[in-house]
Amino acid sequence: MKRLETCVRPAPLTRGISRRGFAARTVLGAAAFMAQSAWAVEPFNRGGKSRLRLSLAAYSFRDFFPGDQARMDMIRFIDFCADHGCAGTELTSYYFPKALSDDYLARVHRHAHLRGIAVSGTAIGNDFCHPPGPKRDDELAQTREWIRRASILGAPHIRVFAGVLHGNTQEEAQKLTIEALEQCAETAAKYGVFLGVENHGGIVRKTDALLEIVKAVKSPWVGINLDTGNLYSDDPYRELEQCAPYAVNVQFKGVIHPAGRKEEPADYARTFKILRDANYQGYVALEYELPEDPWTAVPMMLDKMKPFMD
């Protein structure tokens, strides 16, 4: 039997295109490929002025979604966001029905549109640091499935995690995360959905590690999901400045955690100035985690954020 490569012959260069035209297109194609491959090394290049849009993460009401007597579901949450002046609604994946259908996702998308707000994104609880094997395959499959689901919701962004060590080294785990992001980014590009890696602890507890990962990923569909409350150095605002140019979504906590000090209230003016100085344009979703009742505290925090929005 002949080897495969001996059976496939390239079409003549003169068929439908001149040699000069072929050479020109080859050069342009190579340049485009190289540009895309190198893209993530640099911050996002955004035209125009910074524009901030207010959103709210469903995670803020995490204690009210589960159970038969739940006070909250996705439709009610969308109504809450609309009634409290949000431009977007972030629909955390954990709180969708376990038997989730495309029809339900479409219904949620329809309801948001009729209430005049956008689905600003969703969020999943993945771990890309597992070594090759069934568990890692499951994590990749879950991420790809939620990219597809996000497209039905009309969500332009998915918050993803890097993960934690599983008997491997930091270097090995970072490499695994980069590979997973590049693989999932192929699906993300197909559906037009950004993947934002959150500064969520684990292997990206240190900002330098997060930036190393994002800069190494060869895809224009991957950036940072910037959580303003998950910065743990002695100067969280400096870390915020480092990450903001790579942000594709921002989650605002209202508090900061400086190293060696107790939790402190966030400086709203300073935080949003940093985002604007980086020319960030997009959603800032309140992700409420404080102990006070969210039914009363969340509207107050949203009102405090509104003067900093466009």
Secondary structure, DSSP 8 states (H G I E B T S, - for coil): ---HHHH-----TTSSS-HHHHHHHHHHHHHHHHHHHHGGGS-----S--EEEEEEBGGGGGGGSSSTT-S--HHHHHHHHHHTT-SEEEEEGGGS-SS--HHHHHHHHHHHHHTT-EEEEEE----TTS-TTHHHHHHHHHHHHHHHHHHHHT--EEEE-----SSS-HHHHHHHHHHHHHHHHHHHHHHT-EEEEE--SGGGSSHHHHHHHHHH---TTEEEEEETT---SS-HHHHHHHHGGGEEEEEE-SEE--TTS--EE--HHHHHHHHHHTT-EEEEEE---SSS-HHHHHHHHHHHHGGG--
